[in-house]
Amino acid sequence: MRADPVANTVPLTVTRAIQTLGSGLYPDALFGWWTADGEVAGTCVWTGPYPVLLSAMPGPAASGLAEVLAGRESAIPGVNGTPEAAEDFADAWTRRTGSPARVARHERLHRLADLDMPDPPPDGAARVADGGDRELVRDWYAAFRRDTGGHGDPNPAVVDGRLAEGGIVLWEAGGRPVALAGRTPAIAGTARVAPVYTPAEHRRRGYGAAVTAAVTRAAQDAGAEDVVLFTDLANPTSNSVYHRLGYRPVEDRLVLAFTSTARP
């Protein structure tokens, strides 16, 4: 995965979190890989309530993985991968289990080219969140998850770990926080911005763009060679904001949800 840390940013982040915070973080985590001609040609990560996360991989690897997981009677809620890999997995899963798939989300991975700070910036300023912001940060992580249709609740240990590392930036205006952006530590030179959240009452004022730019600069200052983020292609507003900041497309991802848990 380190050979392509941009495309594999999420599994690398999950792996590091387990190494840093302990195996109890995701007690049922499952890791797998596909080899061809003695080389690893695909990987997967599954952490409980989340969809199975696939790297780019050959079709037989994705369908073979679905067969293996179905044979283990795993309650897979969905799959997240390149469109080809996700569809191959879902086709095999549906054939084996009878659980049909529906499109949950189309995502696009972006990588920063050159950071273009908002000019003029909105009122207020950025600051790094600390332990005193824990309740607010946890609440906003949960609200972000609800707004984006995410799977499961935010893991409190992950949120607290991000706080402890100084990886969450707040934008404050009028003496109170109005937007949040997080970042992962750089792994193999790549850091990821996630999440970005502005409460509904503070939107359309430039706070989301400003806090994203601030957390991006913080990642660069911390040594990241590449900074990446994911966007929901159904949200043209956020996609245009990130483009103006200097983020450019890398690859598309498809998230499919299985509509039942029928077993073979």
C-alpha positions in Angstrom: 0.0 0.0 0.0 2.9 2.4 0.6 3.9 2.0 -3.0 0.8 4.2 -3.8 0.0 6.1 -0.7 -2.3 8.5 -2.4 -4.7 5.8 -3.7 -4.3 3.8 -0.5 -4.7 6.7 1.9 -7.7 5.2 3.8 -6.3 1.7 4.5 -3.0 3.1 5.4 -4.7 5.5 7.9 -6.7 2.6 9.4 -3.6 0.5 9.8 -1.7 3.2 11.5 -4.6 4.0 13.8 -4.6 0.3 14.9 -0.9 0.3 15.4 -1.0 3.5 17.4 -4.2 3.1 19.5 -4.2 -0.7 19.8 -6.0 -3.7 18.3 -9.1 -2.9 20.4 -9.8 0.1 18.2 -11.4 -2.2 15.6 -11.5 -5.6 17.4 -13.0 -7.4 14.4 -10.8 -5.8 11.7 -10.0 -8.0 8.7 -7.1 -7.5 6.3 -6.5 -9.4 3.1 -4.5 -9.4 0.0 -4.4 -11.0 -3.5 -1.1 -12.2 -5.0 -0.3 -12.7 -8.7 3.0 -14.0 -9.9 4.4 -13.6 -6.4 3.4 -10.0 -6.1 0.6 -8.3 -4.1 -1.9 -7.2 -6.7 -4.7 -6.1 -4.4 -5.7 -5.5 -0.8 -8.8 -5.2 1.3 -9.7 -3.9 4.7 -12.9 -4.4 6.6 -13.7 -2.8 10.0 -17.0 -3.9 11.3 -19.9 -1.7 10.3 -18.1 -0.1 7.4 -18.1 -1.3 3.8 -15.3 -3.6 2.7 -12.6 -1.2 1.4 -10.8 -2.4 -1.8 -7.7 -1.2 -3.4 -7.5 -1.3 -7.2 -7.4 -5.0 -8.1 -8.1 -7.5 -10.9 -11.7 -8.7 -11.3 -11.0 -12.2 -10.2 -9.5 -10.8 -6.9 -12.7 -8.8 -6.1 -15.1 -11.6 -6.9 -12.9 -14.2 -5.1 -12.9 -12.0 -2.0 -16.7 -11.9 -2.1 -16.8 -15.6 -2.3 -14.5 -16.0 0.7 -16.4 -13.5 2.8 -19.7 -15.1 1.9 -18.3 -18.5 2.9 -17.4 -17.0 6.3 -21.0 -15.8 6.6 -19.8 -12.3 7.1 -22.5 -9.6 7.5 -21.0 -7.2 4.9 -22.9 -3.9 4.7 -21.4 -2.8 1.4 -18.2 -2.4 -0.6 -16.0 0.7 -1.4 -13.6 0.5 -4.3 -12.8 1.6 -7.8 -15.9 1.2 -9.9 -14.6 -2.0 -11.6 -13.5 -3.7 -8.4 -16.7 -2.6 -6.4 -19.0 -3.9 -9.2 -17.1 -7.2 -9.5 -17.3 -7.7 -5.8 -21.0 -6.8 -5.6 -21.9 -9.1 -8.6 -20.2 -12.1 -6.9 -21.8 -11.2 -3.5 -25.3 -11.0 -4.9 -24.9 -14.3 -6.8 -23.8 -16.0 -3.6 -26.0 -14.4 -1.0 -29.0 -13.1 -2.9 -28.4 -9.6 -1.4 -28.8 -6.9 -4.2 -26.6 -3.9 -4.3 -27.6 -0.2 -4.6 -25.4 2.8 -5.3 -24.8 4.6 -2.0 -22.3 7.2 -3.2 -20.0 8.2 -6.0 -16.7 9.6 -4.6 -13.7 11.2 -6.2 -10.2 11.3 -4.7 -8.4 14.6 -5.2 -4.8 15.5 -4.6 -3.5 19.0 -4.0 -1.6 20.7 -6.8 -0.9 24.2 -5.4 -2.7 25.6 -2.5 -4.7 28.7 -3.3 -5.8 30.3 -0.1 -9.2 32.1 -0.1 -8.8 35.7 -0.9 -10.4 37.5 0.8 -10.9 35.1 3.6 -14.1 35.1 5.6 -14.3 36.8 9.0 -12.5 34.9 11.8 -9.4 32.8 12.1 -8.3 29.2 12.4 -7.0 27.5 15.5 -6.0 24.0 16.4 -8.6 22.2 18.5 -7.6 20.8 21.9 -9.0 18.7 24.7 -11.4 21.5 25.7 -13.1 21.1 22.3 -13.7 17.3 22.7 -17.4 17.4 23.1 -17.9 19.8 20.2 -15.6 17.9 17.9 -17.3 14.6 18.7 -20.7 16.1 18.1 -19.7 17.6 14.8 -18.0 14.3 13.7 -21.3 12.6 14.3 -23.3 15.3 12.5 -21.0 15.0 9.5 -21.6 11.3 9.5 -25.3 11.8 9.5 -25.3 14.4 6.8 -23.2 12.2 4.5 -25.0 9.0 5.1 -22.0 7.4 6.7 -21.9 3.9 8.1 -21.8 3.6 11.9 -21.0 6.1 14.6 -17.6 7.9 14.8 -15.1 5.9 16.8 -14.4 8.1 20.0 -10.9 6.8 20.2 -10.1 7.9 16.7 -11.5 11.3 17.4 -9.6 11.7 20.6 -6.4 10.4 18.9 -6.8 13.0 16.2 -7.3 15.7 18.8 -4.2 14.6 20.7 -2.1 14.8 17.6 -3.3 18.3 16.8 -5.0 17.1 13.7 -8.3 19.0 14.0 -8.6 22.7 13.0 -11.5 24.9 13.9 -12.5 28.1 12.2 -13.8 30.7 14.7 -15.8 33.8 14.0 -17.5 36.1 16.4 -15.8 34.2 19.3 -17.1 30.8 18.6 -16.3 27.8 16.3 -18.2 27.8 13.0 -16.5 25.1 11.0 -14.2 22.1 11.4 -11.6 20.2 9.3 -9.5 17.3 10.3 -6.3 15.7 8.8 -4.6 12.5 9.2 -0.8 12.2 10.0 1.3 11.9 6.9 1.9 8.2 6.0 4.5 7.5 3.3 4.4 11.3 2.7 0.6 11.6 2.2 -1.9 13.2 4.6 -5.7 13.2 4.1 -8.2 16.0 4.9 -11.2 14.5 6.7 -13.8 15.4 7.7 -14.8 18.9 6.7 -18.0 20.1 8.4 -19.9 23.3 8.8 -23.1 23.4 10.7 -26.1 24.4 8.6 -26.6 27.8 10.2 -23.0 28.8 9.3 -22.9 27.6 5.7 -22.5 29.7 2.5 -20.1 32.1 4.3 -16.8 30.7 3.2 -16.0 29.1 6.5 -15.7 25.5 5.0 -13.2 26.7 2.3 -11.2 28.7 4.9 -10.9 25.8 7.4 -10.0 23.4 4.6 -7.2 25.7 3.4 -6.0 26.1 7.0 -5.9 22.3 7.7 -4.2 21.7 4.3 -1.5 24.2 5.1 -1.1 22.6 8.6 -0.6 19.2 6.9 2.1 20.7 4.6 3.8 22.4 7.5 3.8 19.0 9.3 5.8 17.5 6.4 3.2 16.0 4.1 4.4 15.8 0.5 0.9 15.2 -0.8 -2.4 16.2 0.7 -5.6 14.5 -0.5 -9.3 14.4 0.1 -12.5 12.7 -1.1 -15.5 14.4 -2.4 -19.1 13.3 -2.9 -19.8 13.8 -6.6 -23.5 14.5 -5.7 -22.3 17.7 -4.0 -21.2 20.1 -6.8 -20.7 22.9 -4.3 -18.0 21.2 -2.2 -16.4 19.9 -5.4 -16.1 23.4 -6.8 -14.8 24.8 -3.5 -12.0 22.2 -3.3 -11.1 22.8 -7.0 -10.7 26.5 -6.3 -8.3 25.7 -3.4 -6.1 23.7 -5.8 -7.3 20.1 -5.5 -7.3 18.0 -8.7 -9.0 14.7 -9.5 -7.0 11.4 -9.1 -9.5 8.6 -9.3 -13.2 7.8 -8.8 -14.6 5.4 -6.2 -17.9 3.7 -5.9 -19.7 2.8 -2.7 -22.3 0.1 -3.0 -24.7 -0.9 -0.1 -26.2 -4.3 0.1 -29.9 -4.0 0.8 -30.4 -7.1 2.9 -28.4 -9.6 4.9 -29.7 -12.8 3.2 -27.3 -15.6 3.8 -26.3 -18.5 1.5 
